[in-house]
Amino acid sequence: MFVGTLDQTVVVTILPKIIDGIELPVSKFGQATWIVNGYLLGYTIAMPVVGRLGDMYGHVRIYVVCLAVLMIGSGAVAVAPNLELLVAARAVQAIGGGGVLPLAMAIAAEAVPRGRRALMLGGLAATNNASSLLGPLWGAALVGVAGWRGVFWLNIPLILPIAIALPLLVGRVRTMELEGTDWRGSLLLVAALAAATLALTDDGANPRPLAVSIAIGCLAALLLAWLIRVELRIDRPTIPLDSFRDLHFAAAMVMYFLIGGALIVALVDVPLMANLLFQSTALEGGLDLMRLLLLLPLGGVAGGLACNRIGRRPAAAAGIIMAIMGFMLMRAWPASPTSLDLWLALGSIGFGLGLCDAPIVSTVVDAVRRPERATASALLLVLWTSGMIAGLALLGTQGLGSFSTRAARLFREQGTSLDLGAVQQIIRQTFNATILGAIVALLLALALARLLEGGRSRSLRWNPLVAGEE
């Protein structure tokens, strides 16, 4: 799972090397974002479809297939001669990588008693967070030694032993009880997610007309409505909509969407604030962000332990409150924040958001039957990623829009004698507005935390006679 998630962000620091390697002309630099966006889109689309296939044909079987697809995609990226084939190869990679995470959660849920699941799932969530956030460092460390193509070739020897060992460690593959594939629902889901992602993402240097983005968004809404209608009328749907009748399940899903949106605000704002407000270098901004990244996986493990000690609701509420306090400290940063200022704010955000993983993921896994665990896990991760995409889109539109409005007003008032201090103040107001948006999202998540399943995980009894019927 670490390797599969790593490929989401490993290209961030090696993108200039990739552009040089495929000899992409300057006129097409804007298209290079699809090397990143293409993987994110394919990763998001693959999760629910592959999760459903895992529930039908066996989690371990499909997991190994995903690892094989990930290796094939990695090799294809390593030999891609141009941008078009590189983006296509990244899409193949994404299908394999996107299936790994929900299937890993389903395998873990079957492997351990219910009272220990929160700790196991918290550890997996921590691995996912650490991998996606350490990806840029991984790429930067390897590209100088192996070249950008070598970064992707290295995936194969890392993945192959896992693909061989996992079936041997798990033993006999259990037969699932589901039959038939909801291909129409799967295709509608893929189309709706693709349209929604395209509507929210755009090339900032050469933006498309607003009417086109609105049209794509309307198409996404129509496809989503069609999907819901189809899924409600069949017995074996791709999306377990009936599960949303469970308040625990529905609350956890919405909470993860809101948390994803809040997290992306911190990930984007911190380096930009360091560069634009604190006169720090790009490297210093990245090191500032590491304070959050280091605490995020630690919070994931602590959340699993907290579920056993104090229960899911208090653990999730404590994490959200801690993250809100961190964002409030960010808003109060002085013109030159000290190391302590940075640690208090970013450490609180990272540890707090990580603390929420285990309560939310274990609530979702325990709310559905065993044959639907991978599907439910995939849907949860899709909502988390969608929250990040939505948050990023709002940062780009609302954040830049409010800055442009304030800057235009200041220019009309001061003309050519523009005060740089006033410009800095406008920049700070813009960042504070985006931080306030993250706080509002977390307050909504806090209100939903009371709907999570109550009780401590270790108090939930494990009955091997009915384990397969959960």
N, C-alpha and C positions, 0 to 999 in steps of 0.2 A: 504494500500500500504506500509505503514511503516513496518508492521509485515511481509508482504510477502518478502520485500527486505532484512529485517533483517536477515533472515535465510541463506542468501548468506554467510555472514561473521561471524555469531554468533559462529560457531564452531572453529574459529581460536584460541581463548584463552582457550576453553574447550576441545580441541583435546586430550591433555594428559589424561584427565579424561575419555574421551570416550574410548581411547585405553586400559586403565586399566579396564574399566567397561566391555568391551567385551573380555578381556583377550587375546589381540592380541599378538602373539609371536614376539620376537625381529626380527626374520628372515623375517617377513612380514611387518615391519614398513614402508617400501617404498610404500606398497599398501594403507596405510592409507591416502595418498594424494587424493585418489578417493572419500573420504568423502567430500572433498572440490570440487575437479574437477568434480565429478559426478553431483553435484548440479549445478555448473556453466554450464556444458554442457547441462543438461536437461533444465535449465532455458533459455538458449539461443535458444535451439531448440523449446521450447514450445511457445515462444513469437509470431512468425509469424503465426503459425498454429492456436493458440487460438485466435489471433487477427482476423484472417480471419473468424473463426467460430462466433466470436462476431459480425462482420459486417453482417453476414448472418442471425443469429437467434436472435439478440438483445444483445446489450452490457451489459445491466443489468442482463439478464438471464445468460449469460455465465460468467459474473463476479461472480455471486452467486455460480455457479457451481465450478469455480476456488477456491473460498473460501472454499467450501466443500472438494474439493480435497486436499487443503492445510492443512485442519484440519485432514483429514484421514491420510495424509502423516506424519504429526507431531506426531500423536498417534502411527503410525507404527514405526517411529524412536525411540520413547520413550520406546518401548517394544522389539526392535530388539536385538536378543541374540548374533549375530555374525556379522563379517564385511560384508559378502555377502548380508545378509538381510538388514543391515543398509544402504549400498550403494543403494540398490533397493528402500528402503523407502525414502531415500533422493531424488531419481529420481522422485518419486511420489510427494513429496513436491515441487520439482522444477517445475513440470507441473502446479500446482496450483499457485505458486508464480510467475512464468514467465508470466502467463496470466493476472495477476492483473494490472501490470503497463500500458501496452498499452490500456487496456480496461478503466482504470481510466482516461487516457488522452482523450479517445474518449467520455466518459461520460461528462467530464468537458467541452469539446468543444461543446457539444450539450446544456449544461446547461446554458451557458452564451453567451451574444452577442459577435460578432467577435471583437469588439473594446476592450473587456475586457479579451479576451482569453490569451493574452501573459502573463498577470499578474497571471492568474489562472494556466497556464501551467508552469510558472516559479516557482510557489509555489509547484506544484507537483514534479518538477525536484529537488527542494531543499529538499523536503521530502525524495525522493529517495536517494539523495546523503548523507543526514544526517543519514538515516537508515543504508545504507550499510557500512558507515564509523564508525558508533557508535556500530555496531554489536559486535565487540570484547569486548568493554566495557560492553555492556549489558550481554554478556555471562559470563564475569569475575565476574560481580556483583551478578549474580543469582546462579552460580554454587556452591558457598559456602553455600548457604541457602537451595536450592532445589535440588542440585545434577544435573548432566548433563541430566538425563532423565527428571527431573522437568522443565528444560529450555524449552523443547519441549512440555511437557504437558501444560505449561502456554499459548501456542499459542491458544489453543482451547477456553478458556474463553475470550481471547482478540478478537478473530475473530468472534465468534458466534453472539454477539450483532450486529456487522456490517452487517453480512449476513441477519439478520432479518430486520434491520432498513432500509437498502439501498433501497429495492423495495418500501417500504412505503414512503420514502422521495422523490423518483423519480416519483412515480405515475405510470400511465399506460405505459407499455413498448411499444415503437413504433416498428412497423413491418418494417423490412428491405426489400429492393427491390431486393436483390440478390437471385438467385436460383442456386442450384447445388453446389457441393463441388468438388474442383480440388484435388482429393485424390492423383493422380499421381504426381502432382506438389508438394504437401505437403510432400509426401514420399521422393521425390528427394531432396527437401530442407533439410529435416531432415538428410538424408544420407550425403549430401554435407557438412553441418555444422559439423556433427559428425566427418567426415574424416578430415576436415580442422583443427578442434580442436585437434584431436589425433595426427595429423602431427606436430603441434606446441608445444604440451606438452609432457613431458617425465619425467621419474624418474631420477633425477640428480645423485643419488647414483649408479644406475644400468641402464645406458642409453642403448637403443637399437641400433643396427647398423644403421649407417647413411643411407645406402641403403634402409632400411625399412621405415625410415621417408620420404625419397624422394618418394618412391613408394606410400605411403599413401597420400602424397601431390599431386602427379599426379592423383591419384584416385579422390581426392577432386576436382581438376580442371576439370576432365572429367565429373563428376557428375554435376558440376556447368554449364558447357557448355550444357549438356543434358537438365538441368532445363530451361535454357534460351530458348533453341529451343522449348521445350514443351510450355512454358508460352507465347511465341510469336504466337503460333498457335491456342490458345483457346480463347473463349470470356470472361470467368470468371476465370482469373488466380489467383493463390495464391499470387504471387508477382506482383504488378501493375507496370510492366516494362514501360508501356506507360507514366507513371508519370515522368520518368527520362528524357523525352523530354523537360520537364519544367526545365529551367536552375536554377530557384530558388530551386526547389525540389532537383535536382541532387547535387547542390553546398552544400546544408544543409546536405545531407547524407554523402558526402565525408568529410566535415568539422567535423562532429561528430566522424567519424572513426579516423581522425588525432588527435582530442582532447582526445579521449580515450587512444590512444597510448602515448600521452604526459603526461597524468595524471598518468598512471601506472609507468612511470619513476620516478616521484616525490615520489609516495607512496612507491616504493621499495628503492630508493636511500637514502632518508632521514634517516631512521633507520640504514641502513648499514653504511652510512658516520659517523653517531654519534658513532657507535660502533668501526669501523675500523680506523677512522681518528682522532676523537675527544676524544677517550678513555672514552666514556660515557657508562652507563649501558643500557640494553635493555629497561628498564622502561623510562629512560631519553630520549632515541631515540623515543619511542612512544609518550612521552609528546611533544617533538619537532614537531612531525608530527601533533599533535592536533592543532597547529597554522594554518596549511593548512585546516584541517578538519572543524574547527570552521568557517572559512571564506567562505568555499565552498557553504553551503546552504544560507548564507546571500547574496552571490553574485547571487544565483538563484532568490531570491525575488527581489533584486535590478535590475536584468535584465528585469523582467516583468515590473517594473516601468519605466525603461529606454526606453523600446519599445514604451510606451505611450508618453514619453516626447521628445525623440530625434529620434526615429525610429530604425528599426531592424539592418540595416547595421552599423550605427555608434555605436550602443550598442555592437554588436558582435565584431567589429573592436577594440573598446576600451578594451573589455575583453581580446582579444588575445594579444594586445600590452602590457597590464598589466602583463599577464602571461609570455610573453617573457622577460620582464624586470625582473620578479622574478627569472626565470631560469638563466639569466645573472648574477644576484646578487649571486645565488648559486655557480656559477663557480668562483666568486671572493671572496668567504668566506675565511677568514684567518684560520690559524691552530687551533685557538680556537675562534669560532664565538661568539659574544655577543648575549644577548637576543634580542637586537635591530636588529642585523644582521639577526637573524632567523625570526623575525616578518616581516621585510621588504620583504625578499625573499619569504617565505612560505605564508605570507598573500597575497602578490601580485598574486602568482600562484593560490591559492585557490579562492580568490574573483574574479580574472580575468576569470578563467575557469567557475566558477559558473555564471558569468555575460553572458556567451555565451548560456546558456541553453534555456532561453525563446525565444530569437530571432530565434534560429535554430528549436526548437520544434514547435513554432507557424507557422513558414514558411512551414514546412512539413504538418502540420494539415490543413492549409488554402489552400494548393496547390492541395488537392484531394477532391473528392466528399464525402458527408457525409457517404455513405455506405462503404467507404474505409478508414476511419480515423483510426480505430484500427489496420488495416493491415499495414498502412503506419507508424504509431507510433511504432508498433512492429519491422518493418524492420529497422527503425532508431536506436532503442535500440540494435538490433542485431549487427548493424555496430559499435556502440559504444563499445559493449562488445568485438566484434572481434578485434577492435583496441587495446583494453587492452590486449587481448590474444597475438596478434601479437607483441605488444611492449614488453610484458613479455618474449616472445620467443627470440626476438632480444637482450634483456638484457642478457639472459642466454647464447646465442651463441656468439654474437659480443662482449659483455662486457667481459665475461670470456675468450673468445678466444684472445682478444687483451691483456688482463692481462697475460695470459699464455705465449704469444709470448714475451712480454716485460720482464717478470720474467725470462724466459729461457735465453734471451740475457744477462741479468744482471748476472745470475749465471755463465754463460760461462766466463764473463769478470772478476768477483771477486772471484769465487769459494767459498771456505769455509769461507773467510773473508768478508762475505756479510754484507753490510752496511744497517742497519735497516732504516736509513733516506732515502736511495735510494728506498727501498721497499715501504715506505710510499708515495714517489713521484710517483711510478708506480701506486699505488692504486688510488692516486688522479687523475692521467692522465686517468685512466680507467673510473672513475666517470665523469670526464669532457667530455669524448667522448660520454657517454650516455646522458648527459645533452645537449650536442650540437645536438644530434639526436632529442631530444624533441623540441629544438628551431627550427630546420629545419622543423619539422612537423607543428609547429605553424605558421611559415612563409608561408607555403603552404596554411594553413587554412586562414590566413589573406588575401592572394591573392584571395581566393574564397569568402570572406565575401562581396565583392562588388557585388556579384551575388545574394545575398539574396534579398527578396522582399523589395522594398523601401517604404517609407511613415511611418507615426506614426500609431500605432495600434488604438488609439482613433479617428483617422480621417477616419477609415474604417467604413462605414455606415452599420447599421443592418436593414435588411428588413424582418420582420417576414413572409411575404407572400412567399418569396423565400428561407427562411432559410433551408428548407428541401431539397433544390436542389443544395446547395453549393457543 
